[in-house]
Amino acid sequence: MYIRRVSIPVHMTKVEMLEREIAELAPEELAIFREWFAAFDAKAWDRQLEADADAGKLNAVAESALSEYRAGKTRPL
């Protein structure tokens, strides 16, 4: 492993710096990053979905689905 020294303009945002670093990854490093980011993103999605459910934000959608099920408007998967 080596340390890459890069000069970063002061005006770059964190996202721009990350984009730059990611673009410079070797294919093997990019594969590792993709795997890590997919897991990271999935966990963030799960946390947000759980928070929305706890806050009642999904109640209307769930009730609508249950109403359609009770009315026989659904089909088996």
C-alpha positions in Angstrom: 0.0 0.0 0.0 1.2 3.5 -0.8 0.2 7.0 0.4 -0.9 9.2 -2.5 -0.3 12.9 -2.0 -2.7 15.1 -3.7 -3.0 18.8 -3.8 -6.5 19.9 -3.2 -7.8 23.3 -4.0 -9.1 25.1 -0.9 -12.5 25.8 -2.6 -13.4 22.1 -3.2 -16.3 20.8 -1.2 -16.1 17.5 0.7 -18.2 15.8 -2.0 -16.0 17.1 -4.8 -12.9 15.8 -2.9 -14.6 12.4 -2.5 -15.5 12.3 -6.2 -11.9 13.1 -7.1 -10.6 10.4 -4.8 -13.1 7.8 -6.0 -12.3 8.6 -9.6 -8.6 7.8 -8.9 -9.2 4.4 -7.3 -7.8 1.3 -8.9 -10.4 -1.2 -10.1 -9.8 -3.5 -7.1 -10.2 -0.5 -4.7 -13.3 0.6 -6.5 -14.8 -2.8 -6.1 -14.1 -2.8 -2.3 -15.6 0.7 -2.1 -18.7 -0.2 -4.0 -19.3 -3.2 -1.6 -18.8 -1.0 1.4 -21.0 1.8 0.1 -23.8 -0.6 -0.8 -23.8 -1.9 2.8 -23.5 1.6 4.2 -26.4 2.9 2.1 -28.6 -0.1 2.9 -28.1 0.5 6.6 -29.0 4.2 6.2 -32.1 3.3 4.3 -33.1 0.8 7.0 -32.6 3.4 9.7 -34.7 6.0 7.8 -37.5 3.5 7.1 -37.6 2.5 10.8 -37.7 6.1 11.9 -40.5 6.9 9.4 -42.4 3.9 10.7 -41.9 4.8 14.3 -43.1 8.4 13.5 -46.3 7.0 11.9 -45.4 8.3 8.5 -46.2 5.0 6.9 -49.6 4.4 8.6 -51.7 5.8 5.8 -49.9 3.7 3.2 -50.3 0.6 5.4 -54.0 1.2 6.1 -54.6 1.7 2.3 -52.9 -1.6 1.5 -54.8 -3.4 4.3 -58.1 -1.9 3.0 -57.5 -3.1 -0.5 -56.6 -6.5 0.9 -59.8 -6.7 3.0 -61.8 -5.7 -0.1 -60.3 -8.5 -2.2 -58.5 -6.1 -4.5 -55.1 -7.9 -4.1 -53.6 -11.0 -5.7 -51.2 -13.6 -4.3 -47.5 -13.0 -5.0 
